[in-house]
Amino acid sequence: GCATLPPAAGAPKGLDGQACVGGATAVPAQVVEVSDPALLSAALGRSGEGRICTGRVFRVQTPLPVYRVWDGSKANTFGEWWALEPPRGDREDYRRAYAVCPEWNALDHLAACTLKPGSTIVLGSGQSATCADRTYQKSPMTQLFIKGRQDDIRAQMEACTSTPWP
């Protein structure tokens, strides 16, 4: 299960000082908070850039189920952006929930994996995204960021399945 921890003191704000939404981030029982300013910095984005608006760094203590909707034309199954829950609704619902521009990702495949203990991740609420033909607002949905190349991220996963989606 997930517990919800309050945000750090004060209203959460992004890199550009603009308010984030959601406040508290759902924190799974399988993780413990750690300090890694460089990793946190890699996950954060300014308004309109996508990424994470505000977040915290965690180390996985016990296996953690994670989900990624990815672009089959780019063969990027093991990219940096994941979710704690499987997708709900259709492709546009997912784009709105996670602020994913159409030009960034076709969102046509779903990977479900288990993140191994020892992995270090960032969890946080979603930043807004300015796309070629639309803007997605900031989101309270918890996004999961794992920094690295696909091979490095794949090495942190086990029991993966991948299927066309939706």
Backbone as numpy.savetxt, mean C-alpha at the origin, in Angstrom:
# Nx Ny Nz CAx CAy CAz Cx Cy Cz
-6.28 -10.74 13.00 -7.09 -9.56 13.00 -6.24 -8.32 13.00
-6.90 -7.22 12.84 -6.23 -5.92 12.83 -6.65 -5.13 14.06
-5.72 -4.38 14.57 -6.02 -3.41 15.62 -5.85 -2.05 14.97
-6.51 -1.05 15.51 -6.34 0.29 14.99 -5.63 1.11 16.05
-4.47 1.62 15.67 -3.71 2.46 16.58 -3.93 3.91 16.21
-3.98 4.80 17.19 -4.16 6.21 16.87 -2.94 6.75 16.15
-3.11 7.80 15.37 -1.97 8.42 14.70 -1.09 9.12 15.73
0.09 9.51 15.27 0.97 10.30 16.14 0.24 11.57 16.55
0.72 12.22 17.60 0.06 13.40 18.14 -0.24 14.43 17.06
-1.42 15.04 17.14 -1.83 16.04 16.17 -2.49 15.41 14.97
-3.15 16.23 14.17 -3.81 15.73 12.97 -2.75 15.30 11.96
-2.93 14.13 11.33 -1.92 13.67 10.38 -1.90 14.55 9.14
-0.69 14.93 8.74 -0.50 15.76 7.55 0.54 15.10 6.66
0.40 15.33 5.35 1.35 14.79 4.39 2.59 15.65 4.27
3.46 15.27 3.33 4.72 15.99 3.10 4.53 17.46 2.81
3.41 17.79 2.15 3.17 19.18 1.76 2.34 19.95 2.78
2.11 19.34 3.96 1.36 20.02 5.01 -0.15 19.89 4.87
-0.62 19.27 3.80 -2.05 19.09 3.59 -2.54 17.91 4.44
-3.75 18.04 4.97 -4.31 17.00 5.83 -4.48 15.69 5.07
-4.17 14.59 5.74 -4.43 13.25 5.22 -5.80 12.83 5.73
-6.36 11.78 5.18 -7.65 11.28 5.65 -7.46 9.94 6.31
-8.38 9.59 7.17 -8.33 8.30 7.81 -7.74 8.33 9.20
-6.77 9.20 9.43 -6.18 9.31 10.76 -5.45 8.05 11.17
-6.13 7.14 11.84 -5.51 5.91 12.32 -5.33 4.93 11.16
-4.29 4.14 11.23 -4.02 3.12 10.24 -4.30 1.76 10.86
-5.00 0.90 10.12 -5.24 -0.46 10.60 -3.91 -1.18 10.68
-3.58 -1.69 11.85 -2.30 -2.36 12.06 -2.57 -3.84 12.37
-2.10 -4.74 11.51 -2.30 -6.15 11.77 -1.52 -6.62 13.00
-2.04 -7.63 13.65 -1.39 -8.19 14.85 -0.03 -8.81 14.51
0.22 -9.10 13.24 1.46 -9.78 12.83 2.68 -8.87 12.74
2.53 -7.57 13.03 3.64 -6.64 12.86 3.93 -5.89 14.15
5.14 -5.33 14.23 5.55 -4.48 15.35 6.20 -3.23 14.75
5.92 -2.08 15.34 6.45 -0.82 14.81 7.95 -0.72 15.06
8.68 -0.22 14.04 10.12 0.00 14.12 10.42 1.37 13.52
11.65 1.82 13.67 12.06 3.10 13.09 12.91 2.85 11.86
12.53 3.46 10.74 13.32 3.42 9.51 12.92 4.64 8.69
13.48 5.82 9.04 13.10 7.05 8.35 13.31 7.00 6.84
14.33 6.34 6.36 14.59 6.27 4.91 13.49 5.48 4.21
13.06 4.38 4.80 11.99 3.59 4.20 10.68 4.37 4.20
10.38 5.03 5.31 9.17 5.84 5.38 9.20 6.93 4.30
10.32 7.59 4.15 10.46 8.65 3.16 10.22 8.12 1.74
10.67 6.90 1.46 10.49 6.31 0.13 9.02 6.05 -0.18
8.19 5.86 0.84 6.77 5.54 0.65 5.89 6.77 0.53
6.31 7.89 1.09 5.47 9.09 1.15 5.45 9.86 -0.16
4.32 10.48 -0.45 4.19 11.33 -1.63 3.45 12.61 -1.29
3.66 13.63 -2.10 2.92 14.89 -1.95 1.54 14.75 -2.59
0.66 15.68 -2.29 -0.68 15.67 -2.88 -0.56 15.56 -4.40
-1.36 14.66 -4.97 -1.39 14.45 -6.41 -0.42 13.42 -6.93
0.54 12.99 -6.11 1.58 12.06 -6.55 1.24 10.59 -6.33
0.13 10.32 -5.64 -0.12 8.94 -5.23 0.80 8.61 -4.06
1.07 7.36 -3.83 1.92 6.89 -2.73 1.14 6.93 -1.41
1.82 7.17 -0.31 1.21 7.21 1.02 1.22 8.64 1.53
0.12 9.07 2.12 0.03 10.43 2.67 0.76 10.51 4.01
0.43 9.61 4.90 1.11 9.52 6.19 1.19 8.05 6.56
2.28 7.64 7.17 2.43 6.22 7.48 3.43 5.97 8.58
3.59 4.69 8.88 4.53 4.22 9.90 5.20 2.95 9.42
6.37 2.66 9.96 7.18 1.52 9.52 6.99 0.37 10.51
6.90 -0.85 9.96 6.68 -2.04 10.77 7.57 -3.18 10.28
7.88 -4.10 11.20 8.56 -5.35 10.86 7.56 -6.48 11.05
7.49 -7.35 10.07 6.59 -8.50 10.13 7.15 -9.52 11.13
6.31 -9.93 12.08 6.71 -10.89 13.12 6.24 -12.31 12.80
5.04 -12.42 12.25 4.48 -13.71 11.85 3.89 -13.54 10.46
3.73 -14.63 9.69 3.26 -14.51 8.31 2.03 -13.61 8.18
2.08 -12.74 7.15 1.05 -11.72 6.94 0.47 -11.84 5.52
-0.83 -12.15 5.37 -1.43 -12.19 4.04 -1.48 -10.79 3.42
-1.07 -10.69 2.14 -1.09 -9.42 1.42 -1.62 -9.64 0.01
-2.09 -8.56 -0.61 -2.74 -8.63 -1.92 -2.25 -7.50 -2.79
-2.12 -7.79 -4.09 -1.66 -6.78 -5.03 -2.43 -6.94 -6.34
-3.03 -5.84 -6.81 -3.64 -5.84 -8.12 -2.61 -5.22 -9.06
-2.23 -5.97 -10.09 -1.10 -5.56 -10.92 -1.44 -5.61 -12.41
-0.52 -5.11 -13.21 -0.68 -4.94 -14.65 0.00 -6.09 -15.39
-0.79 -6.99 -15.98 -0.24 -8.14 -16.67 0.65 -7.78 -17.84
0.44 -6.63 -18.48 1.28 -6.23 -19.62 2.68 -5.80 -19.17
2.84 -5.50 -17.89 4.13 -5.06 -17.37 4.86 -6.16 -16.60
4.21 -7.30 -16.39 4.82 -8.41 -15.65 5.42 -7.91 -14.33
4.62 -7.14 -13.59 5.11 -6.57 -12.33 4.37 -7.15 -11.12
4.26 -8.46 -11.10 3.56 -9.14 -10.01 4.06 -8.68 -8.64
5.36 -8.55 -8.50 5.95 -8.26 -7.19 6.46 -6.83 -7.10
5.56 -5.88 -7.34 5.88 -4.47 -7.21 5.86 -4.03 -5.75
6.03 -2.74 -5.55 6.18 -2.20 -4.19 4.87 -1.95 -3.46
3.73 -1.89 -4.16 2.47 -1.49 -3.54 1.53 -2.67 -3.35
1.06 -2.88 -2.09 0.22 -4.01 -1.72 -0.90 -3.52 -0.81
-1.83 -4.40 -0.52 -2.95 -4.10 0.39 -3.08 -5.23 1.40
-3.73 -4.92 2.51 -3.96 -5.92 3.55 -5.23 -6.73 3.31
-6.06 -6.25 2.38 -7.34 -6.91 2.10 -7.45 -7.20 0.62
-8.15 -8.29 0.25 -8.38 -8.51 -1.18 -9.28 -7.41 -1.73
-9.19 -7.14 -3.03 -10.00 -6.07 -3.61 -11.49 -6.38 -3.53
-12.26 -5.32 -3.37 -13.72 -5.42 -3.37 -14.25 -4.55 -4.50
-15.36 -4.97 -5.10 -15.94 -4.18 -6.16 -15.24 -4.40 -7.48
-15.35 -3.40 -8.36 -14.76 -3.51 -9.69 -13.46 -2.70 -9.77
-12.92 -2.63 -10.96 -11.64 -1.96 -11.18 -11.69 -0.47 -10.78
-12.78 0.23 -11.14 -12.88 1.65 -10.79 -13.01 1.85 -9.28
-13.71 0.94 -8.60 -13.78 0.99 -7.14 -12.39 0.89 -6.54
-11.57 0.00 -7.09 -10.20 -0.18 -6.59 -9.36 1.08 -6.88
-9.51 1.64 -8.08 -8.76 2.86 -8.41 -9.08 3.98 -7.42
-10.36 4.15 -7.11 -10.77 5.19 -6.15 -10.24 4.89 -4.75
-10.34 3.64 -4.33 -9.93 3.27 -2.97 -8.43 3.44 -2.74
-7.63 3.17 -3.79 -6.17 3.20 -3.63 -5.48 4.27 -4.48
-6.26 5.15 -5.14 -5.73 6.25 -5.97 -4.69 5.76 -6.97
-5.14 4.88 -7.88 -4.27 4.30 -8.89 -4.71 4.81 -10.27
-3.88 5.62 -10.91 -4.20 6.17 -12.23 -4.21 5.06 -13.28
-5.13 5.16 -14.26 -5.17 4.16 -15.33 -3.84 4.04 -16.09
-3.14 5.16 -16.27 -1.88 5.10 -17.02 -0.75 4.43 -16.21
-0.93 4.28 -14.92 0.07 3.62 -14.08 -0.08 2.11 -14.08
-1.34 1.63 -14.16 -1.58 0.22 -13.92 -2.93 -0.18 -14.52
-2.95 -1.25 -15.32 -4.19 -1.74 -15.90 -5.07 -2.47 -14.88
-4.51 -2.85 -13.74 -5.26 -3.55 -12.69 -6.02 -4.75 -13.25
-5.31 -5.65 -13.93 -6.00 -6.79 -14.54 -5.59 -8.15 -13.98
-4.74 -8.17 -12.96 -4.35 -9.41 -12.29 -4.30 -9.20 -10.79
-4.54 -10.26 -10.05 -4.50 -10.21 -8.59 -3.50 -11.23 -8.07
-2.56 -10.76 -7.27 -1.62 -11.64 -6.57 -2.02 -11.68 -5.10
-2.05 -12.88 -4.55 -2.29 -13.07 -3.12 -1.10 -13.85 -2.59
-0.42 -13.29 -1.60 0.80 -13.90 -1.06 0.78 -13.81 0.46
1.76 -14.45 1.05 2.01 -14.31 2.48 3.39 -13.71 2.64
3.45 -12.58 3.32 4.71 -11.89 3.57 5.41 -12.57 4.74
6.67 -12.92 4.53 7.43 -13.68 5.54 7.86 -12.80 6.72
8.02 -13.41 7.89 8.57 -12.68 9.04 9.95 -12.10 8.71
10.22 -10.93 9.27 11.49 -10.25 9.05 11.41 -9.14 8.03
10.37 -9.13 7.19 10.20 -8.07 6.20 9.87 -6.76 6.89
10.38 -5.66 6.35 10.08 -4.35 6.86 9.22 -3.62 5.84
8.10 -3.05 6.31 7.09 -2.46 5.43 6.65 -1.11 5.97
5.98 -0.35 5.14 5.32 0.88 5.56 3.83 0.67 5.39
3.05 1.04 6.39 1.59 1.05 6.31 1.13 2.48 6.47
0.17 2.89 5.63 -0.34 4.24 5.76 -1.54 4.49 4.89
-2.15 5.65 5.09 -3.31 6.04 4.30 -2.85 6.59 2.95
-3.74 6.48 1.95 -3.37 6.84 0.59 -3.35 8.32 0.30
-2.36 8.72 -0.48 -2.24 10.09 -0.95 -3.12 10.26 -2.20
-3.51 11.47 -2.53 -4.27 11.74 -3.75 -3.39 11.50 -4.97
-4.04 11.32 -6.13 -3.31 11.09 -7.37 -3.94 11.91 -8.49
-3.11 12.69 -9.17 -3.55 13.45 -10.34 -3.15 12.66 -11.57
-4.16 12.20 -12.29 -3.96 11.37 -13.47 -4.11 12.21 -14.74
-3.90 11.59 -15.89 -4.02 12.29 -17.17 -5.43 12.85 -17.37
-6.45 12.11 -16.94 -7.83 12.53 -17.22 -8.72 12.61 -15.99
-8.17 12.49 -14.81 -8.98 12.54 -13.58 -8.07 12.70 -12.37
-8.68 12.97 -11.23 -7.97 13.05 -9.96 -8.65 12.14 -8.96
-7.87 11.37 -8.24 -8.39 10.55 -7.15 -8.04 11.23 -5.83
-9.00 11.29 -4.94 -8.82 11.95 -3.65 -7.99 11.08 -2.70
-7.51 11.68 -1.63 -6.81 10.93 -0.58 -7.75 9.87 -0.04
-7.18 8.78 0.45 -7.99 7.64 0.86 -7.60 7.17 2.25
-8.60 6.76 3.04 -8.29 6.18 4.35 -7.86 4.72 4.25
-7.91 4.13 3.05 -7.53 2.72 2.90 -6.06 2.54 3.25
-5.77 1.50 4.02 -4.39 1.22 4.39 -3.65 0.63 3.20
-2.58 1.31 2.80 -1.70 0.81 1.74 -0.43 0.26 2.39
0.14 -0.73 1.72 1.35 -1.39 2.22 2.45 -1.20 1.18
3.59 -0.68 1.61 4.72 -0.41 0.72 5.89 -1.28 1.14
6.48 -1.98 0.15 7.68 -2.79 0.35 8.70 -2.27 -0.65
9.79 -1.70 -0.19 10.78 -1.14 -1.11 11.66 -2.26 -1.67
11.92 -2.15 -2.97 12.86 -3.09 -3.56 12.55 -3.44 -4.99
13.45 -4.22 -5.58 13.24 -4.74 -6.93 12.32 -5.95 -6.83
11.72 -6.32 -7.95 10.77 -7.44 -7.94 11.37 -8.71 -7.34
12.62 -9.05 -7.69 13.23 -10.27 -7.17 13.39 -10.20 -5.66
13.75 -9.03 -5.15 13.92 -8.86 -3.70 12.58 -8.98 -2.98
11.54 -8.38 -3.57 10.21 -8.45 -2.97 9.70 -9.89 -3.04
9.88 -10.55 -4.17 9.45 -11.95 -4.32 10.09 -12.83 -3.26
11.35 -12.58 -2.92 12.06 -13.38 -1.92 11.44 -13.24 -0.53
10.68 -12.17 -0.30 10.05 -11.95 1.00 8.65 -12.58 1.07
8.22 -13.20 -0.03 6.87 -13.75 -0.13 6.90 -15.28 -0.17
5.77 -15.87 0.22 5.59 -17.30 0.06 4.11 -17.57 -0.22
3.83 -18.77 -0.69 2.45 -19.22 -0.94 1.69 -18.25 -1.84
2.32 -17.80 -2.93 1.69 -16.83 -3.81 0.82 -17.50 -4.88
-0.28 -16.83 -5.18 -1.11 -17.21 -6.32 -1.35 -15.94 -7.12
-1.54 -16.10 -8.41 -1.85 -14.96 -9.26 -2.90 -15.38 -10.27
-3.93 -14.55 -10.41 -5.04 -14.85 -11.31 -5.49 -13.58 -12.03
-6.12 -13.71 -13.21 -6.70 -12.54 -13.84 -7.75 -11.92 -12.91
-7.89 -10.58 -13.00 -8.86 -9.87 -12.14 -9.48 -8.74 -12.95
-10.67 -8.34 -12.78 -11.62 -8.88 -11.79 -12.31 -10.14 -12.25
